Every structure is written in C-alpha cells, then in structure tokens.
Amino acid sequence: MSIENLKVHDPFADDVGDTQPKNYVHIRIQQRNGRKTLTTVQGLSKEYSPKALLKAFKKEYACNGTIIEDKELGEVIQLQGDHRTKVFEFLTDKDKEKMGKYALKKDQIKIHGF
C-alpha cells in the first residue's frame, strides 16, 4: 500500500516529463523616460518576417518602430508606446486581412509588464 501524500515533489524543479520545450512569443513593455514606453516583441519563429510585421504594426497603430538584432534573443521588434494588447490581438487574429492562417494560438504568447 502506497500513501500518495507523503511523496516529496519540488514545485520549483524542472518538470522532466515535458520533453518538448515551449517556444513562446514574449510581448513586453519597457519604461523609457517620463511617460514614454517601448513595446517589444521577441521569440517569433523563422516563418514570420519581422520587417513585414513591423510595417503592419506601424501602419495599424500609427507609431514608429524598429528591429533590433540581439545575439541571444534574435530579432526583436520595438514599437513606440504601449501596444501590448493590440499586438496580442493582431497576432492571434484569424482574419484574412491580418494574420490569417499564420495566426498564433493564445497560449503561445506571454504578455509581460507592469
């Protein structure tokens, strides 16, 4: 007879059963000076063109932006202003005009910020 409650499980240990790592798209906000903020999008797979997404974001949200090359993170899209929820909705939209069949699932995106 085995008592299940006495088994020790460390909640902070890495889960060995999950063999496939989750690749998330991270949407973050960074504080600049004063009330100015930057929205960053990182972790997009290679099938998405950062230049095309940046062009669509700039047109859709009437803001400026750039693509930053990072050694560890790869290409990071930076947008001026707080556009976290708008970018999330854009990337998960199944509409033909926007992402269409390339839309991401909602559980593939993590939104960070204050």
N, C-alpha and C positions, 0 to 999 in steps of 0.2 A: 504494500500500500504506500502510495506517494502523496505527500502533502504539498500542494502547489503553492501555497502562500509562503513557504519557507525558502523557496528558491530566490537567490540573490540576482537581481538584474540591475545593472548600472544604466540609468536613463541617459547619461551623457556619453556612453561608449558608442563607437561606431557600430551600426547595425550590419552584421556580417551577412545576413540573409539577402540583403539588397545588392545584387551583383552589378546591376546596370546603373551608372551614375546619372542623376538628373541634371540636365543642362537647362538652366533657367535663363530667361531674359530678365535682366535687372533694370528697373527704372528708378533712378534716384534723383533727389534734389540736393543741390549744394548752395549754400549761402555765399553770396559774393560780398559786396559792400553795401551797407544800408539795407534797403528793401529789395535789392537786386538778387535774383536767383538764377541758377542754371539747372536744367533738366538733362540728365544723362541717360542714354540707352546703351546697354552693353550686353554681350552674350548672344547676339544674333548669329544664326548658323550661316554657313557659306552660301546657301541658296538665295539669301536676301542681299540685294545690292544696297549698301549703306548710302551711296550717292543718290539713288532713286528715292529711297525712304526720306532722306534729308530734304530733297526737293519737294516731296509731297507734304512733309511736315511744315516746311516754311510757307508753302502756299496755303495750306489748310488753316494754320494758326497765326498767320501774319506776324511771324517772328524771324529772327536771324538765327543761324546755326552754323556748325562746322563739324568736321570729322577729325578726331584726334587719334593718332597711331600710338598705341601703348604696347610695350614689349610683352607684358603678362596678359593683359586683357584683350588685346587685338584692337579692332577698330571700335571706337566709342563715339556715338553721336551726341553732340552737345547742342541744346536749344536754349535760347534766352527766355527766361520766365518759367513759371510753374505750370507745366503741361503734363503732369503725371497721369491724371485720369483720362485726359484726351488721348494721349499716346496709347494707353492701355486699351481704350475703346477702339482706336484706329487699328491696332494690331490684332484684335480679336474679332473685328467686324467681318462677317461673311458676305458683305455687299459686293457686287460685281465691280463697282467703281473703285473701291479701295483695295482691300487685300484679296478678296475672292477666295479661291481655293487655297491660297497660301496663308490664310488666317491661322493664327496660333490659338491653342486652347488656353482657357483662362488659368488652368493650373500650371502652365509653363512659364508664367510671368509673375515676378515678385516686385512689388512696389515698396520702396524704402523712403523714409523721410520723416520729418518732424510733424 
